[in-house]
Amino acid sequence: MMLFNTNVDKRANMITPDKLFPLPQDVYLERGKPKSTREQYEKFLQKVNKIKKK
């Protein structure tokens, strides 16, 4: 849990956590952009299939 903006009197003056510092998952929030490439997906799928065989 993160506390922030404890002394703010207006909601418009509040700073949201995403404006404090960027997180890796924030990069992919743009609509229409895939989170990974086709090659990354295929590598991941191979790993999953390898684990399922065990």
mmCIF entry with sequence, helices, sheets and N, C-alpha, C, O atoms, coordinates in Angstrom:
data_MODEL
# 
_entry.id   MODEL 
# 
_entity.id                         1 
_entity.type                       polymer 
_entity.pdbx_number_of_molecules   1 
# 
_entity_poly.entity_id                      1 
_entity_poly.type                           'polypeptide(L)' 
_entity_poly.nstd_linkage                   no 
_entity_poly.nstd_monomer                   no 
_entity_poly.pdbx_seq_one_letter_code       MMLFNTNVDKRANMITPDKLFPLPQDVYLERGKPKSTREQYEKFLQKVNKIKKK 
_entity_poly.pdbx_seq_one_letter_code_can   MMLFNTNVDKRANMITPDKLFPLPQDVYLERGKPKSTREQYEKFLQKVNKIKKK 
_entity_poly.pdbx_strand_id                 A 
# 
loop_
_entity_poly_seq.entity_id 
_entity_poly_seq.num 
_entity_poly_seq.mon_id 
_entity_poly_seq.hetero 
1 1  MET n 
1 2  MET n 
1 3  LEU n 
1 4  PHE n 
1 5  ASN n 
1 6  THR n 
1 7  ASN n 
1 8  VAL n 
1 9  ASP n 
1 10 LYS n 
1 11 ARG n 
1 12 ALA n 
1 13 ASN n 
1 14 MET n 
1 15 ILE n 
1 16 THR n 
1 17 PRO n 
1 18 ASP n 
1 19 LYS n 
1 20 LEU n 
1 21 PHE n 
1 22 PRO n 
1 23 LEU n 
1 24 PRO n 
1 25 GLN n 
1 26 ASP n 
1 27 VAL n 
1 28 TYR n 
1 29 LEU n 
1 30 GLU n 
1 31 ARG n 
1 32 GLY n 
1 33 LYS n 
1 34 PRO n 
1 35 LYS n 
1 36 SER n 
1 37 THR n 
1 38 ARG n 
1 39 GLU n 
1 40 GLN n 
1 41 TYR n 
1 42 GLU n 
1 43 LYS n 
1 44 PHE n 
1 45 LEU n 
1 46 GLN n 
1 47 LYS n 
1 48 VAL n 
1 49 ASN n 
1 50 LYS n 
1 51 ILE n 
1 52 LYS n 
1 53 LYS n 
1 54 LYS n 
# 
_struct_asym.id          A 
_struct_asym.entity_id   1 
# 
loop_
_struct_conf.conf_type_id 
_struct_conf.id 
_struct_conf.pdbx_PDB_helix_id 
_struct_conf.beg_label_comp_id 
_struct_conf.beg_label_asym_id 
_struct_conf.beg_label_seq_id 
_struct_conf.pdbx_beg_PDB_ins_code 
_struct_conf.end_label_comp_id 
_struct_conf.end_label_asym_id 
_struct_conf.end_label_seq_id 
_struct_conf.pdbx_end_PDB_ins_code 
_struct_conf.beg_auth_comp_id 
_struct_conf.beg_auth_asym_id 
_struct_conf.beg_auth_seq_id 
_struct_conf.end_auth_comp_id 
_struct_conf.end_auth_asym_id 
_struct_conf.end_auth_seq_id 
_struct_conf.pdbx_PDB_helix_class 
_struct_conf.details 
_struct_conf.pdbx_PDB_helix_length 
HELX_P HELX_P1 AA1 ARG A 11 ? ASN A 13 ? ARG A 11 ASN A 13 5 ? 3  
HELX_P HELX_P2 AA2 PRO A 17 ? LEU A 20 ? PRO A 17 LEU A 20 1 ? 4  
HELX_P HELX_P3 AA3 PRO A 24 ? LEU A 29 ? PRO A 24 LEU A 29 5 ? 6  
HELX_P HELX_P4 AA4 ARG A 38 ? LYS A 53 ? ARG A 38 LYS A 53 1 ? 16 
# 
_struct_conf_type.id          HELX_P 
_struct_conf_type.criteria    ? 
_struct_conf_type.reference   ? 
# 
loop_
_atom_site.group_PDB 
_atom_site.id 
_atom_site.type_symbol 
_atom_site.label_atom_id 
_atom_site.label_alt_id 
_atom_site.label_comp_id 
_atom_site.label_asym_id 
_atom_site.label_entity_id 
_atom_site.label_seq_id 
_atom_site.pdbx_PDB_ins_code 
_atom_site.Cartn_x 
_atom_site.Cartn_y 
_atom_site.Cartn_z 
_atom_site.occupancy 
_atom_site.B_iso_or_equiv 
_atom_site.pdbx_formal_charge 
_atom_site.auth_seq_id 
_atom_site.auth_comp_id 
_atom_site.auth_asym_id 
_atom_site.auth_atom_id 
_atom_site.pdbx_PDB_model_num 
ATOM 1   N N  . MET A 1 1  ? 0.842  -1.168  0.000   1.00 0.00 ? 1  MET A N  1 
ATOM 2   C CA . MET A 1 1  ? 0.000  0.000   0.000   1.00 0.00 ? 1  MET A CA 1 
ATOM 3   C C  . MET A 1 1  ? 0.895  1.241   0.000   1.00 0.00 ? 1  MET A C  1 
ATOM 4   O O  . MET A 1 1  ? 1.940  1.275   0.650   1.00 0.00 ? 1  MET A O  1 
ATOM 5   N N  . MET A 1 2  ? 0.460  2.251   -0.740  1.00 0.00 ? 2  MET A N  1 
ATOM 6   C CA . MET A 1 2  ? 1.262  3.466   -0.859  1.00 0.00 ? 2  MET A CA 1 
ATOM 7   C C  . MET A 1 2  ? 0.407  4.668   -0.452  1.00 0.00 ? 2  MET A C  1 
ATOM 8   O O  . MET A 1 2  ? -0.684 4.871   -0.986  1.00 0.00 ? 2  MET A O  1 
ATOM 9   N N  . LEU A 1 3  ? 0.902  5.446   0.479   1.00 0.00 ? 3  LEU A N  1 
ATOM 10  C CA . LEU A 1 3  ? 0.227  6.679   0.866   1.00 0.00 ? 3  LEU A CA 1 
ATOM 11  C C  . LEU A 1 3  ? 0.874  7.837   0.130   1.00 0.00 ? 3  LEU A C  1 
ATOM 12  O O  . LEU A 1 3  ? 2.097  7.916   0.021   1.00 0.00 ? 3  LEU A O  1 
ATOM 13  N N  . PHE A 1 4  ? 0.039  8.732   -0.370  1.00 0.00 ? 4  PHE A N  1 
ATOM 14  C CA . PHE A 1 4  ? 0.580  9.888   -1.065  1.00 0.00 ? 4  PHE A CA 1 
ATOM 15  C C  . PHE A 1 4  ? -0.413 11.033  -0.962  1.00 0.00 ? 4  PHE A C  1 
ATOM 16  O O  . PHE A 1 4  ? -1.595 10.801  -0.713  1.00 0.00 ? 4  PHE A O  1 
ATOM 17  N N  . ASN A 1 5  ? 0.040  12.251  -1.147  1.00 0.00 ? 5  ASN A N  1 
ATOM 18  C CA . ASN A 1 5  ? -0.791 13.449  -1.184  1.00 0.00 ? 5  ASN A CA 1 
ATOM 19  C C  . ASN A 1 5  ? -1.617 13.638  0.097   1.00 0.00 ? 5  ASN A C  1 
ATOM 20  O O  . ASN A 1 5  ? -2.823 13.874  0.031   1.00 0.00 ? 5  ASN A O  1 
ATOM 21  N N  . THR A 1 6  ? -0.984 13.536  1.224   1.00 0.00 ? 6  THR A N  1 
ATOM 22  C CA . THR A 1 6  ? -1.734 13.642  2.470   1.00 0.00 ? 6  THR A CA 1 
ATOM 23  C C  . THR A 1 6  ? -2.161 15.077  2.786   1.00 0.00 ? 6  THR A C  1 
ATOM 24  O O  . THR A 1 6  ? -3.120 15.272  3.533   1.00 0.00 ? 6  THR A O  1 
ATOM 25  N N  . ASN A 1 7  ? -1.482 16.080  2.243   1.00 0.00 ? 7  ASN A N  1 
ATOM 26  C CA . ASN A 1 7  ? -1.822 17.471  2.542   1.00 0.00 ? 7  ASN A CA 1 
ATOM 27  C C  . ASN A 1 7  ? -2.395 18.225  1.342   1.00 0.00 ? 7  ASN A C  1 
ATOM 28  O O  . ASN A 1 7  ? -2.221 19.439  1.231   1.00 0.00 ? 7  ASN A O  1 
ATOM 29  N N  . VAL A 1 8  ? -3.063 17.526  0.461   1.00 0.00 ? 8  VAL A N  1 
ATOM 30  C CA . VAL A 1 8  ? -3.641 18.168  -0.724  1.00 0.00 ? 8  VAL A CA 1 
ATOM 31  C C  . VAL A 1 8  ? -5.094 18.511  -0.441  1.00 0.00 ? 8  VAL A C  1 
ATOM 32  O O  . VAL A 1 8  ? -5.850 17.677  0.059   1.00 0.00 ? 8  VAL A O  1 
ATOM 33  N N  . ASP A 1 9  ? -5.489 19.756  -0.764  1.00 0.00 ? 9  ASP A N  1 
ATOM 34  C CA . ASP A 1 9  ? -6.867 20.153  -0.504  1.00 0.00 ? 9  ASP A CA 1 
ATOM 35  C C  . ASP A 1 9  ? -7.773 19.978  -1.721  1.00 0.00 ? 9  ASP A C  1 
ATOM 36  O O  . ASP A 1 9  ? -8.988 19.875  -1.548  1.00 0.00 ? 9  ASP A O  1 
ATOM 37  N N  . LYS A 1 10 ? -7.246 19.940  -2.929  1.00 0.00 ? 10 LYS A N  1 
ATOM 38  C CA . LYS A 1 10 ? -8.061 19.742  -4.119  1.00 0.00 ? 10 LYS A CA 1 
ATOM 39  C C  . LYS A 1 10 ? -7.647 18.461  -4.828  1.00 0.00 ? 10 LYS A C  1 
ATOM 40  O O  . LYS A 1 10 ? -6.467 18.114  -4.886  1.00 0.00 ? 10 LYS A O  1 
ATOM 41  N N  . ARG A 1 11 ? -8.628 17.780  -5.355  1.00 0.00 ? 11 ARG A N  1 
ATOM 42  C CA . ARG A 1 11 ? -8.344 16.541  -6.072  1.00 0.00 ? 11 ARG A CA 1 
ATOM 43  C C  . ARG A 1 11 ? -7.489 16.800  -7.315  1.00 0.00 ? 11 ARG A C  1 
ATOM 44  O O  . ARG A 1 11 ? -6.676 15.953  -7.686  1.00 0.00 ? 11 ARG A O  1 
ATOM 45  N N  . ALA A 1 12 ? -7.658 17.948  -7.960  1.00 0.00 ? 12 ALA A N  1 
ATOM 46  C CA . ALA A 1 12 ? -6.894 18.276  -9.164  1.00 0.00 ? 12 ALA A CA 1 
ATOM 47  C C  . ALA A 1 12 ? -5.399 18.435  -8.869  1.00 0.00 ? 12 ALA A C  1 
ATOM 48  O O  . ALA A 1 12 ? -4.579 18.285  -9.775  1.00 0.00 ? 12 ALA A O  1 
ATOM 49  N N  . ASN A 1 13 ? -5.034 18.730  -7.635  1.00 0.00 ? 13 ASN A N  1 
ATOM 50  C CA . ASN A 1 13 ? -3.638 18.915  -7.273  1.00 0.00 ? 13 ASN A CA 1 
ATOM 51  C C  . ASN A 1 13 ? -2.937 17.607  -6.888  1.00 0.00 ? 13 ASN A C  1 
ATOM 52  O O  . ASN A 1 13 ? -1.729 17.596  -6.651  1.00 0.00 ? 13 ASN A O  1 
ATOM 53  N N  . MET A 1 14 ? -3.682 16.522  -6.827  1.00 0.00 ? 14 MET A N  1 
ATOM 54  C CA . MET A 1 14 ? -3.106 15.246  -6.421  1.00 0.00 ? 14 MET A CA 1 
ATOM 55  C C  . MET A 1 14 ? -2.158 14.711  -7.493  1.00 0.00 ? 14 MET A C  1 
ATOM 56  O O  . MET A 1 14 ? -2.396 14.855  -8.692  1.00 0.00 ? 14 MET A O  1 
ATOM 57  N N  . ILE A 1 15 ? -1.100 14.103  -7.031  1.00 0.00 ? 15 ILE A N  1 
ATOM 58  C CA . ILE A 1 15 ? -0.158 13.432  -7.916  1.00 0.00 ? 15 ILE A CA 1 
ATOM 59  C C  . ILE A 1 15 ? -0.415 11.935  -7.801  1.00 0.00 ? 15 ILE A C  1 
ATOM 60  O O  . ILE A 1 15 ? -0.377 11.375  -6.706  1.00 0.00 ? 15 ILE A O  1 
ATOM 61  N N  . THR A 1 16 ? -0.671 11.301  -8.913  1.00 0.00 ? 16 THR A N  1 
ATOM 62  C CA . THR A 1 16 ? -0.917 9.866   -8.906  1.00 0.00 ? 16 THR A CA 1 
ATOM 63  C C  . THR A 1 16 ? 0.408  9.112   -8.912  1.00 0.00 ? 16 THR A C  1 
ATOM 64  O O  . THR A 1 16 ? 1.417  9.650   -9.367  1.00 0.00 ? 16 THR A O  1 
ATOM 65  N N  . PRO A 1 17 ? 0.421  7.884   -8.417  1.00 0.00 ? 17 PRO A N  1 
ATOM 66  C CA . PRO A 1 17 ? 1.675  7.127   -8.341  1.00 0.00 ? 17 PRO A CA 1 
ATOM 67  C C  . PRO A 1 17 ? 2.367  6.953   -9.694  1.00 0.00 ? 17 PRO A C  1 
ATOM 68  O O  . PRO A 1 17 ? 3.596  6.929   -9.754  1.00 0.00 ? 17 PRO A O  1 
ATOM 69  N N  . ASP A 1 18 ? 1.600  6.831   -10.776 1.00 0.00 ? 18 ASP A N  1 
ATOM 70  C CA . ASP A 1 18 ? 2.229  6.646   -12.082 1.00 0.00 ? 18 ASP A CA 1 
ATOM 71  C C  . ASP A 1 18 ? 2.974  7.892   -12.552 1.00 0.00 ? 18 ASP A C  1 
ATOM 72  O O  . ASP A 1 18 ? 3.816  7.799   -13.445 1.00 0.00 ? 18 ASP A O  1 
ATOM 73  N N  . LYS A 1 19 ? 2.681  9.057   -11.967 1.00 0.00 ? 19 LYS A N  1 
ATOM 74  C CA . LYS A 1 19 ? 3.399  10.276  -12.331 1.00 0.00 ? 19 LYS A CA 1 
ATOM 75  C C  . LYS A 1 19 ? 4.677  10.448  -11.506 1.00 0.00 ? 19 LYS A C  1 
ATOM 76  O O  . LYS A 1 19 ? 5.545  11.241  -11.869 1.00 0.00 ? 19 LYS A O  1 
ATOM 77  N N  . LEU A 1 20 ? 4.794  9.718   -10.413 1.00 0.00 ? 20 LEU A N  1 
ATOM 78  C CA . LEU A 1 20 ? 5.989  9.810   -9.579  1.00 0.00 ? 20 LEU A CA 1 
ATOM 79  C C  . LEU A 1 20 ? 7.181  9.143   -10.251 1.00 0.00 ? 20 LEU A C  1 
ATOM 80  O O  . LEU A 1 20 ? 8.261  9.730   -10.325 1.00 0.00 ? 20 LEU A O  1 
ATOM 81  N N  . PHE A 1 21 ? 6.992  7.918   -10.741 1.00 0.00 ? 21 PHE A N  1 
ATOM 82  C CA . PHE A 1 21 ? 8.052  7.203   -11.451 1.00 0.00 ? 21 PHE A CA 1 
ATOM 83  C C  . PHE A 1 21 ? 7.400  6.133   -12.323 1.00 0.00 ? 21 PHE A C  1 
ATOM 84  O O  . PHE A 1 21 ? 6.415  5.512   -11.922 1.00 0.00 ? 21 PHE A O  1 
ATOM 85  N N  . PRO A 1 22 ? 7.953  5.922   -13.513 1.00 0.00 ? 22 PRO A N  1 
ATOM 86  C CA . PRO A 1 22 ? 7.359  4.931   -14.425 1.00 0.00 ? 22 PRO A CA 1 
ATOM 87  C C  . PRO A 1 22 ? 7.716  3.501   -14.020 1.00 0.00 ? 22 PRO A C  1 
ATOM 88  O O  . PRO A 1 22 ? 8.819  3.237   -13.542 1.00 0.00 ? 22 PRO A O  1 
ATOM 89  N N  . LEU A 1 23 ? 6.792  2.604   -14.212 1.00 0.00 ? 23 LEU A N  1 
ATOM 90  C CA . LEU A 1 23 ? 7.013  1.184   -13.984 1.00 0.00 ? 23 LEU A CA 1 
ATOM 91  C C  . LEU A 1 23 ? 7.080  0.486   -15.334 1.00 0.00 ? 23 LEU A C  1 
ATOM 92  O O  . LEU A 1 23 ? 6.551  1.005   -16.317 1.00 0.00 ? 23 LEU A O  1 
ATOM 93  N N  . PRO A 1 24 ? 7.718  -0.680  -15.407 1.00 0.00 ? 24 PRO A N  1 
ATOM 94  C CA . PRO A 1 24 ? 7.844  -1.365  -16.696 1.00 0.00 ? 24 PRO A CA 1 
ATOM 95  C C  . PRO A 1 24 ? 6.504  -1.671  -17.352 1.00 0.00 ? 24 PRO A C  1 
ATOM 96  O O  . PRO A 1 24 ? 6.396  -1.600  -18.576 1.00 0.00 ? 24 PRO A O  1 
ATOM 97  N N  . GLN A 1 25 ? 5.491  -2.006  -16.582 1.00 0.00 ? 25 GLN A N  1 
ATOM 98  C CA . GLN A 1 25 ? 4.200  -2.335  -17.170 1.00 0.00 ? 25 GLN A CA 1 
ATOM 99  C C  . GLN A 1 25 ? 3.459  -1.110  -17.698 1.00 0.00 ? 25 GLN A C  1 
ATOM 100 O O  . GLN A 1 25 ? 2.519  -1.254  -18.479 1.00 0.00 ? 25 GLN A O  1 
ATOM 101 N N  . ASP A 1 26 ? 3.862  0.091   -17.289 1.00 0.00 ? 26 ASP A N  1 
ATOM 102 C CA . ASP A 1 26 ? 3.206  1.300   -17.780 1.00 0.00 ? 26 ASP A CA 1 
ATOM 103 C C  . ASP A 1 26 ? 3.524  1.581   -19.239 1.00 0.00 ? 26 ASP A C  1 
ATOM 104 O O  . ASP A 1 26 ? 2.762  2.277   -19.911 1.00 0.00 ? 26 ASP A O  1 
ATOM 105 N N  . VAL A 1 27 ? 4.624  1.058   -19.738 1.00 0.00 ? 27 VAL A N  1 
ATOM 106 C CA . VAL A 1 27 ? 5.026  1.294   -21.121 1.00 0.00 ? 27 VAL A CA 1 
ATOM 107 C C  . VAL A 1 27 ? 4.018  0.689   -22.084 1.00 0.00 ? 27 VAL A C  1 
ATOM 108 O O  . VAL A 1 27 ? 3.781  1.237   -23.161 1.00 0.00 ? 27 VAL A O  1 
ATOM 109 N N  . TYR A 1 28 ? 3.423  -0.434  -21.707 1.00 0.00 ? 28 TYR A N  1 
ATOM 110 C CA . TYR A 1 28 ? 2.545  -1.168  -22.608 1.00 0.00 ? 28 TYR A CA 1 
ATOM 111 C C  . TYR A 1 28 ? 1.079  -0.758  -22.502 1.00 0.00 ? 28 TYR A C  1 
ATOM 112 O O  . TYR A 1 28 ? 0.211  -1.438  -23.048 1.00 0.00 ? 28 TYR A O  1 
ATOM 113 N N  . LEU A 1 29 ? 0.795  0.318   -21.824 1.00 0.00 ? 29 LEU A N  1 
ATOM 114 C CA . LEU A 1 29 ? -0.590 0.726   -21.663 1.00 0.00 ? 29 LEU A CA 1 
ATOM 115 C C  . LEU A 1 29 ? -1.149 1.410   -22.902 1.00 0.00 ? 29 LEU A C  1 
ATOM 116 O O  . LEU A 1 29 ? -2.353 1.651   -22.984 1.00 0.00 ? 29 LEU A O  1 
ATOM 117 N N  . GLU A 1 30 ? -0.294 1.725   -23.860 1.00 0.00 ? 30 GLU A N  1 
ATOM 118 C CA . GLU A 1 30 ? -0.767 2.349   -25.076 1.00 0.00 ? 30 GLU A CA 1 
ATOM 119 C C  . GLU A 1 30 ? -1.613 1.353   -25.852 1.00 0.00 ? 30 GLU A C  1 
ATOM 120 O O  . GLU A 1 30 ? -1.200 0.212   -26.061 1.00 0.00 ? 30 GLU A O  1 
ATOM 121 N N  . ARG A 1 31 ? -2.774 1.771   -26.269 1.00 0.00 ? 31 ARG A N  1 
ATOM 122 C CA . ARG A 1 31 ? -3.685 0.878   -26.983 1.00 0.00 ? 31 ARG A CA 1 
ATOM 123 C C  . ARG A 1 31 ? -3.159 0.551   -28.373 1.00 0.00 ? 31 ARG A C  1 
ATOM 124 O O  . ARG A 1 31 ? -2.573 1.394   -29.051 1.00 0.00 ? 31 ARG A O  1 
ATOM 125 N N  . GLY A 1 32 ? -3.380 -0.672  -28.771 1.00 0.00 ? 32 GLY A N  1 
ATOM 126 C CA . GLY A 1 32 ? -3.014 -1.098  -30.107 1.00 0.00 ? 32 GLY A CA 1 
ATOM 127 C C  . GLY A 1 32 ? -1.600 -1.628  -30.237 1.00 0.00 ? 32 GLY A C  1 
ATOM 128 O O  . GLY A 1 32 ? -1.264 -2.236  -31.254 1.00 0.00 ? 32 GLY A O  1 
ATOM 129 N N  . LYS A 1 33 ? -0.772 -1.414  -29.241 1.00 0.00 ? 33 LYS A N  1 
ATOM 130 C CA . LYS A 1 33 ? 0.592  -1.919  -29.305 1.00 0.00 ? 33 LYS A CA 1 
ATOM 131 C C  . LYS A 1 33 ? 0.658  -3.270  -28.602 1.00 0.00 ? 33 LYS A C  1 
ATOM 132 O O  . LYS A 1 33 ? 0.175  -3.406  -27.478 1.00 0.00 ? 33 LYS A O  1 
ATOM 133 N N  . PRO A 1 34 ? 1.249  -4.269  -29.252 1.00 0.00 ? 34 PRO A N  1 
ATOM 134 C CA . PRO A 1 34 ? 1.385  -5.569  -28.581 1.00 0.00 ? 34 PRO A CA 1 
ATOM 135 C C  . PRO A 1 34 ? 2.427  -5.502  -27.468 1.00 0.00 ? 34 PRO A C  1 
ATOM 136 O O  . PRO A 1 34 ? 3.363  -4.706  -27.524 1.00 0.00 ? 34 PRO A O  1 
ATOM 137 N N  . LYS A 1 35 ? 2.251  -6.336  -26.474 1.00 0.00 ? 35 LYS A N  1 
ATOM 138 C CA . LYS A 1 35 ? 3.172  -6.352  -25.347 1.00 0.00 ? 35 LYS A CA 1 
ATOM 139 C C  . LYS A 1 35 ? 4.459  -7.076  -25.685 1.00 0.00 ? 35 LYS A C  1 
ATOM 140 O O  . LYS A 1 35 ? 5.493  -6.823  -25.066 1.00 0.00 ? 35 LYS A O  1 
ATOM 141 N N  . SER A 1 36 ? 4.412  -7.966  -26.650 1.00 0.00 ? 36 SER A N  1 
ATOM 142 C CA . SER A 1 36 ? 5.603  -8.713  -27.032 1.00 0.00 ? 36 SER A CA 1 
ATOM 143 C C  . SER A 1 36 ? 5.582  -8.954  -28.537 1.00 0.00 ? 36 SER A C  1 
ATOM 144 O O  . SER A 1 36 ? 4.555  -8.801  -29.199 1.00 0.00 ? 36 SER A O  1 
ATOM 145 N N  . THR A 1 37 ? 6.743  -9.335  -29.055 1.00 0.00 ? 37 THR A N  1 
ATOM 146 C CA . THR A 1 37 ? 6.839  -9.637  -30.476 1.00 0.00 ? 37 THR A CA 1 
ATOM 147 C C  . THR A 1 37 ? 6.412  -11.079 -30.715 1.00 0.00 ? 37 THR A C  1 
ATOM 148 O O  . THR A 1 37 ? 6.244  -11.852 -29.771 1.00 0.00 ? 37 THR A O  1 
ATOM 149 N N  . ARG A 1 38 ? 6.241  -11.426 -31.958 1.00 0.00 ? 38 ARG A N  1 
ATOM 150 C CA . ARG A 1 38 ? 5.856  -12.791 -32.323 1.00 0.00 ? 38 ARG A CA 1 
ATOM 151 C C  . ARG A 1 38 ? 6.938  -13.782 -31.883 1.00 0.00 ? 38 ARG A C  1 
ATOM 152 O O  . ARG A 1 38 ? 6.630  -14.878 -31.414 1.00 0.00 ? 38 ARG A O  1 
ATOM 153 N N  . GLU A 1 39 ? 8.202  -13.391 -32.038 1.00 0.00 ? 39 GLU A N  1 
ATOM 154 C CA . GLU A 1 39 ? 9.308  -14.268 -31.659 1.00 0.00 ? 39 GLU A CA 1 
ATOM 155 C C  . GLU A 1 39 ? 9.323  -14.513 -30.150 1.00 0.00 ? 39 GLU A C  1 
ATOM 156 O O  . GLU A 1 39 ? 9.561  -15.636 -29.706 1.00 0.00 ? 39 GLU A O  1 
ATOM 157 N N  . GLN A 1 40 ? 9.070  -13.466 -29.364 1.00 0.00 ? 40 GLN A N  1 
ATOM 158 C CA . GLN A 1 40 ? 9.023  -13.617 -27.901 1.00 0.00 ? 40 GLN A CA 1 
ATOM 159 C C  . GLN A 1 40 ? 7.874  -14.541 -27.510 1.00 0.00 ? 40 GLN A C  1 
ATOM 160 O O  . GLN A 1 40 ? 8.016  -15.356 -26.598 1.00 0.00 ? 40 GLN A O  1 
ATOM 161 N N  . TYR A 1 41 ? 6.755  -14.420 -28.185 1.00 0.00 ? 41 TYR A N  1 
ATOM 162 C CA . TYR A 1 41 ? 5.602  -15.273 -27.894 1.00 0.00 ? 41 TYR A CA 1 
ATOM 163 C C  . TYR A 1 41 ? 5.923  -16.735 -28.201 1.00 0.00 ? 41 TYR A C  1 
ATOM 164 O O  . TYR A 1 41 ? 5.587  -17.625 -27.419 1.00 0.00 ? 41 TYR A O  1 
ATOM 165 N N  . GLU A 1 42 ? 6.573  -16.981 -29.336 1.00 0.00 ? 42 GLU A N  1 
ATOM 166 C CA . GLU A 1 42 ? 6.894  -18.354 -29.718 1.00 0.00 ? 42 GLU A CA 1 
ATOM 167 C C  . GLU A 1 42 ? 7.899  -18.980 -28.748 1.00 0.00 ? 42 GLU A C  1 
ATOM 168 O O  . GLU A 1 42 ? 7.779  -20.161 -28.423 1.00 0.00 ? 42 GLU A O  1 
ATOM 169 N N  . LYS A 1 43 ? 8.890  -18.207 -28.279 1.00 0.00 ? 43 LYS A N  1 
ATOM 170 C CA . LYS A 1 43 ? 9.832  -18.716 -27.278 1.00 0.00 ? 43 LYS A CA 1 
ATOM 171 C C  . LYS A 1 43 ? 9.107  -19.073 -25.989 1.00 0.00 ? 43 LYS A C  1 
ATOM 172 O O  . LYS A 1 43 ? 9.375  -20.111 -25.384 1.00 0.00 ? 43 LYS A O  1 
ATOM 173 N N  . PHE A 1 44 ? 8.192  -18.209 -25.574 1.00 0.00 ? 44 PHE A N  1 
ATOM 174 C CA . PHE A 1 44 ? 7.423  -18.470 -24.358 1.00 0.00 ? 44 PHE A CA 1 
ATOM 175 C C  . PHE A 1 44 ? 6.578  -19.724 -24.524 1.00 0.00 ? 44 PHE A C  1 
ATOM 176 O O  . PHE A 1 44 ? 6.501  -20.549 -23.614 1.00 0.00 ? 44 PHE A O  1 
ATOM 177 N N  . LEU A 1 45 ? 5.946  -19.869 -25.677 1.00 0.00 ? 45 LEU A N  1 
ATOM 178 C CA . LEU A 1 45 ? 5.098  -21.029 -25.939 1.00 0.00 ? 45 LEU A CA 1 
ATOM 179 C C  . LEU A 1 45 ? 5.913  -22.323 -25.913 1.00 0.00 ? 45 LEU A C  1 
ATOM 180 O O  . LEU A 1 45 ? 5.433  -23.347 -25.428 1.00 0.00 ? 45 LEU A O  1 
ATOM 181 N N  . GLN A 1 46 ? 7.141  -22.281 -26.432 1.00 0.00 ? 46 GLN A N  1 
ATOM 182 C CA . GLN A 1 46 ? 8.007  -23.454 -26.385 1.00 0.00 ? 46 GLN A CA 1 
ATOM 183 C C  . GLN A 1 46 ? 8.347  -23.831 -24.947 1.00 0.00 ? 46 GLN A C  1 
ATOM 184 O O  . GLN A 1 46 ? 8.363  -25.013 -24.603 1.00 0.00 ? 46 GLN A O  1 
ATOM 185 N N  . LYS A 1 47 ? 8.615  -22.848 -24.117 1.00 0.00 ? 47 LYS A N  1 
ATOM 186 C CA . LYS A 1 47 ? 8.906  -23.103 -22.703 1.00 0.00 ? 47 LYS A CA 1 
ATOM 187 C C  . LYS A 1 47 ? 7.710  -23.728 -22.005 1.00 0.00 ? 47 LYS A C  1 
ATOM 188 O O  . LYS A 1 47 ? 7.863  -24.665 -21.220 1.00 0.00 ? 47 LYS A O  1 
ATOM 189 N N  . VAL A 1 48 ? 6.531  -23.217 -22.287 1.00 0.00 ? 48 VAL A N  1 
ATOM 190 C CA . VAL A 1 48 ? 5.312  -23.754 -21.671 1.00 0.00 ? 48 VAL A CA 1 
ATOM 191 C C  . VAL A 1 48 ? 5.090  -25.190 -22.089 1.00 0.00 ? 48 VAL A C  1 
ATOM 192 O O  . VAL A 1 48 ? 4.778  -26.043 -21.258 1.00 0.00 ? 48 VAL A O  1 
ATOM 193 N N  . ASN A 1 49 ? 5.249  -25.462 -23.374 1.00 0.00 ? 49 ASN A N  1 
ATOM 194 C CA . ASN A 1 49 ? 5.051  -26.817 -23.868 1.00 0.00 ? 49 ASN A CA 1 
ATOM 195 C C  . ASN A 1 49 ? 6.086  -27.789 -23.289 1.00 0.00 ? 49 ASN A C  1 
ATOM 196 O O  . ASN A 1 49 ? 5.766  -28.947 -23.020 1.00 0.00 ? 49 ASN A O  1 
ATOM 197 N N  . LYS A 1 50 ? 7.320  -27.320 -23.098 1.00 0.00 ? 50 LYS A N  1 
ATOM 198 C CA . LYS A 1 50 ? 8.362  -28.146 -22.519 1.00 0.00 ? 50 LYS A CA 1 
ATOM 199 C C  . LYS A 1 50 ? 8.003  -28.514 -21.070 1.00 0.00 ? 50 LYS A C  1 
ATOM 200 O O  . LYS A 1 50 ? 8.214  -29.649 -20.642 1.00 0.00 ? 50 LYS A O  1 
ATOM 201 N N  . ILE A 1 51 ? 7.470  -27.560 -20.337 1.00 0.00 ? 51 ILE A N  1 
ATOM 202 C CA . ILE A 1 51 ? 7.082  -27.807 -18.948 1.00 0.00 ? 51 ILE A CA 1 
ATOM 203 C C  . ILE A 1 51 ? 5.891  -28.751 -18.871 1.00 0.00 ? 51 ILE A C  1 
ATOM 204 O O  . ILE A 1 51 ? 5.827  -29.598 -17.980 1.00 0.00 ? 51 ILE A O  1 
ATOM 205 N N  . LYS A 1 52 ? 4.952  -28.614 -19.791 1.00 0.00 ? 52 LYS A N  1 
ATOM 206 C CA . LYS A 1 52 ? 3.766  -29.479 -19.800 1.00 0.00 ? 52 LYS A CA 1 
ATOM 207 C C  . LYS A 1 52 ? 4.132  -30.932 -20.052 1.00 0.00 ? 52 LYS A C  1 
ATOM 208 O O  . LYS A 1 52 ? 3.474  -31.834 -19.533 1.00 0.00 ? 52 LYS A O  1 
ATOM 209 N N  . LYS A 1 53 ? 5.182  -31.173 -20.849 1.00 0.00 ? 53 LYS A N  1 
ATOM 210 C CA . LYS A 1 53 ? 5.594  -32.543 -21.174 1.00 0.00 ? 53 LYS A CA 1 
ATOM 211 C C  . LYS A 1 53 ? 6.159  -33.275 -19.977 1.00 0.00 ? 53 LYS A C  1 
ATOM 212 O O  . LYS A 1 53 ? 6.119  -34.505 -19.931 1.00 0.00 ? 53 LYS A O  1 
ATOM 213 N N  . LYS A 1 54 ? 6.686  -32.546 -19.005 1.00 0.00 ? 54 LYS A N  1 
ATOM 214 C CA . LYS A 1 54 ? 7.310  -33.167 -17.825 1.00 0.00 ? 54 LYS A CA 1 
ATOM 215 C C  . LYS A 1 54 ? 6.320  -33.781 -16.919 1.00 0.00 ? 54 LYS A C  1 
ATOM 216 O O  . LYS A 1 54 ? 6.691  -34.341 -15.888 1.00 0.00 ? 54 LYS A O  1 
# 
